[in-house]
Amino acid sequence: MNNYVEQKQGEFLKAIEYFKKEIANIRTGRANSNILEGINIEVYGTRMPINGVANINIEGSKNITIVPWDKSVIKDLEKAIVEADLGLGINNEGDKIRLIVPEMTEEKRRDLVRKLNEKLENARISIRQIRDDVKREIEEAEKDKEITEDDRYGFIEELDEEVENKNKELKEIKDKKEEDLMTV
């Protein structure tokens, strides 16, 4: 791999990791603690993630229980989950909160797949922008006589192969998530 592509590997990985993080919050029809990521609650004068103040347990395929370590934060916990608008049933049982994952309709599943495809396209745009930056660097290096014309063609071909691999990786991640979404 040429050094121009190698220097941008971190950015390619960031784009893919960001995509994974973005789609982790798309809820499938099954209970999954990932849907609670990104929800912070105001406790003890600071904002904390839910898993920083409570245990999160999956019970079966339709229930998530959240047991706070300090029972005095249960109202704040419930409020944060309600405000997150996850489309889950919320039951405050006094010492714990039970989240019920409702069955998704076919229409809801298709809407989520549409949202998933939008996030995929945004990730592909990020990959393309990185590709454009690398290509510009390669062309400038040729113009500055740092590399030959043959090197430029070879480096750009290598860059295109890397971009194609990253796009395939994104598509595989999307396809797996879509399969999870469409499984009843």
FENBELCOR-V510024 format. One record per residue. RES is the residue in three letters. SS is DSSP state (alpha for helix, beta for strand, coil for the rest). PHI is phi in whole degrees, 0 to 359 (NA if undefined). PSI is psi in radians with two decimals (999 if undefined). Layout:
BEGIN
RES/SS/PHI/PSI + RES/SS/PHI/PSI
END
This chain:
BEGIN
MET/coil/NA/2.35 + ASN/coil/286/2.78 + ASN/alpha/292/-0.41 + TYR/alpha/292/-0.76 + VAL/alpha/288/-0.72 + GLU/alpha/300/-0.67 + GLN/alpha/296/-0.45 + LYS/coil/261/0.07 + GLN/alpha/303/-0.68 + GLY/alpha/300/-0.71 + GLU/alpha/291/-0.68 + PHE/alpha/299/-0.79 + LEU/alpha/295/-0.68 + LYS/alpha/299/-0.73 + ALA/alpha/298/-0.73 + ILE/alpha/290/-0.75 + GLU/alpha/296/-0.67 + TYR/alpha/297/-0.73 + PHE/alpha/299/-0.80 + LYS/alpha/301/-0.74 + LYS/alpha/294/-0.72 + GLU/alpha/298/-0.75 + ILE/alpha/276/-0.25 + ALA/alpha/298/-0.52 + ASN/coil/278/-0.14 + ILE/coil/282/2.09 + ARG/coil/279/2.34 + THR/coil/267/-3.04 + GLY/coil/281/0.04 + ARG/coil/244/2.68 + ALA/coil/295/2.35 + ASN/coil/205/2.21 + SER/alpha/293/-0.30 + ASN/alpha/299/-0.46 + ILE/alpha/292/-0.26 + LEU/alpha/270/-0.14 + GLU/coil/295/2.48 + GLY/coil/90/-0.14 + ILE/coil/267/2.12 + ASN/beta/246/2.58 + ILE/beta/240/2.63 + GLU/beta/272/1.89 + VAL/beta/219/2.52 + TYR/coil/54/0.55 + GLY/coil/79/0.22 + THR/beta/216/2.82 + ARG/beta/265/2.29 + MET/beta/226/2.64 + PRO/beta/290/2.74 + ILE/alpha/302/-0.74 + ASN/alpha/290/-0.06 + GLY/alpha/270/-0.15 + VAL/coil/230/-0.03 + ALA/beta/204/2.80 + ASN/beta/271/2.41 + ILE/beta/245/2.17 + ASN/beta/234/2.49 + ILE/beta/260/2.19 + GLU/beta/242/1.82 + GLY/coil/72/-2.78 + SER/coil/263/-0.08 + LYS/coil/236/-0.06 + ASN/beta/233/2.43 + ILE/beta/235/2.24 + THR/beta/249/2.44 + ILE/beta/239/2.01 + VAL/beta/248/1.85 + PRO/beta/289/2.56 + TRP/coil/289/-0.55 + ASP/coil/244/1.97 + LYS/alpha/297/-0.31 + SER/alpha/288/-0.23 + VAL/alpha/264/0.07 + ILE/alpha/298/-0.64 + LYS/alpha/293/-0.74 + ASP/alpha/297/-0.68 + LEU/alpha/297/-0.84 + GLU/alpha/299/-0.75 + LYS/alpha/299/-0.78 + ALA/alpha/297/-0.68 + ILE/alpha/290/-0.71 + VAL/alpha/298/-0.79 + GLU/alpha/295/-0.48 + ALA/alpha/290/-0.33 + ASP/coil/51/1.07 + LEU/coil/273/-0.13 + GLY/coil/77/0.44 + LEU/coil/254/2.67 + GLY/beta/283/2.36 + ILE/beta/239/2.12 + ASN/beta/239/2.08 + ASN/beta/271/1.96 + GLU/coil/261/0.35 + GLY/coil/91/-1.03 + ASP/coil/255/-0.15 + LYS/coil/205/2.87 + ILE/beta/246/2.29 + ARG/beta/251/2.20 + LEU/beta/255/2.28 + ILE/beta/250/2.15 + VAL/coil/273/1.95 + PRO/coil/285/2.77 + GLU/coil/296/2.47 + MET/coil/264/2.46 + THR/coil/282/2.84 + GLU/alpha/301/-0.69 + GLU/alpha/297/-0.75 + LYS/alpha/297/-0.73 + ARG/alpha/300/-0.77 + ARG/alpha/294/-0.65 + ASP/alpha/298/-0.72 + LEU/alpha/293/-0.63 + VAL/alpha/294/-0.68 + ARG/alpha/298/-0.76 + LYS/alpha/297/-0.71 + LEU/alpha/299/-0.75 + ASN/alpha/294/-0.61 + GLU/alpha/296/-0.75 + LYS/alpha/294/-0.63 + LEU/alpha/297/-0.78 + GLU/alpha/297/-0.68 + ASN/alpha/298/-0.70 + ALA/alpha/294/-0.71 + ARG/alpha/296/-0.64 + ILE/alpha/298/-0.74 + SER/alpha/300/-0.77 + ILE/alpha/298/-0.75 + ARG/alpha/298/-0.69 + GLN/alpha/296/-0.71 + ILE/alpha/297/-0.74 + ARG/alpha/301/-0.78 + ASP/alpha/298/-0.68 + ASP/alpha/297/-0.81 + VAL/alpha/295/-0.76 + LYS/alpha/299/-0.73 + ARG/alpha/299/-0.76 + GLU/alpha/298/-0.73 + ILE/alpha/296/-0.79 + GLU/alpha/295/-0.65 + GLU/alpha/293/-0.66 + ALA/alpha/297/-0.66 + GLU/alpha/292/-0.74 + LYS/alpha/297/-0.62 + ASP/coil/276/0.14 + LYS/coil/64/0.44 + GLU/coil/279/-0.49 + ILE/coil/225/2.84 + THR/coil/272/2.97 + GLU/alpha/297/-0.68 + ASP/alpha/297/-0.73 + ASP/alpha/300/-0.76 + ARG/alpha/302/-0.85 + TYR/alpha/300/-0.77 + GLY/alpha/296/-0.77 + PHE/alpha/295/-0.70 + ILE/alpha/291/-0.65 + GLU/alpha/297/-0.75 + GLU/alpha/297/-0.70 + LEU/alpha/298/-0.78 + ASP/alpha/297/-0.68 + GLU/alpha/297/-0.73 + GLU/alpha/295/-0.75 + VAL/alpha/297/-0.73 + GLU/alpha/299/-0.74 + ASN/alpha/297/-0.73 + LYS/alpha/294/-0.69 + ASN/alpha/294/-0.65 + LYS/alpha/296/-0.73 + GLU/alpha/298/-0.77 + LEU/alpha/299/-0.75 + LYS/alpha/295/-0.68 + GLU/alpha/298/-0.74 + ILE/alpha/297/-0.77 + LYS/alpha/296/-0.77 + ASP/alpha/298/-0.70 + LYS/alpha/295/-0.76 + LYS/alpha/295/-0.70 + GLU/alpha/296/-0.70 + GLU/alpha/299/-0.75 + ASP/alpha/298/-0.71 + LEU/alpha/294/-0.71 + MET/alpha/274/-0.16 + THR/coil/284/2.15 + VAL/coil/271/999
END
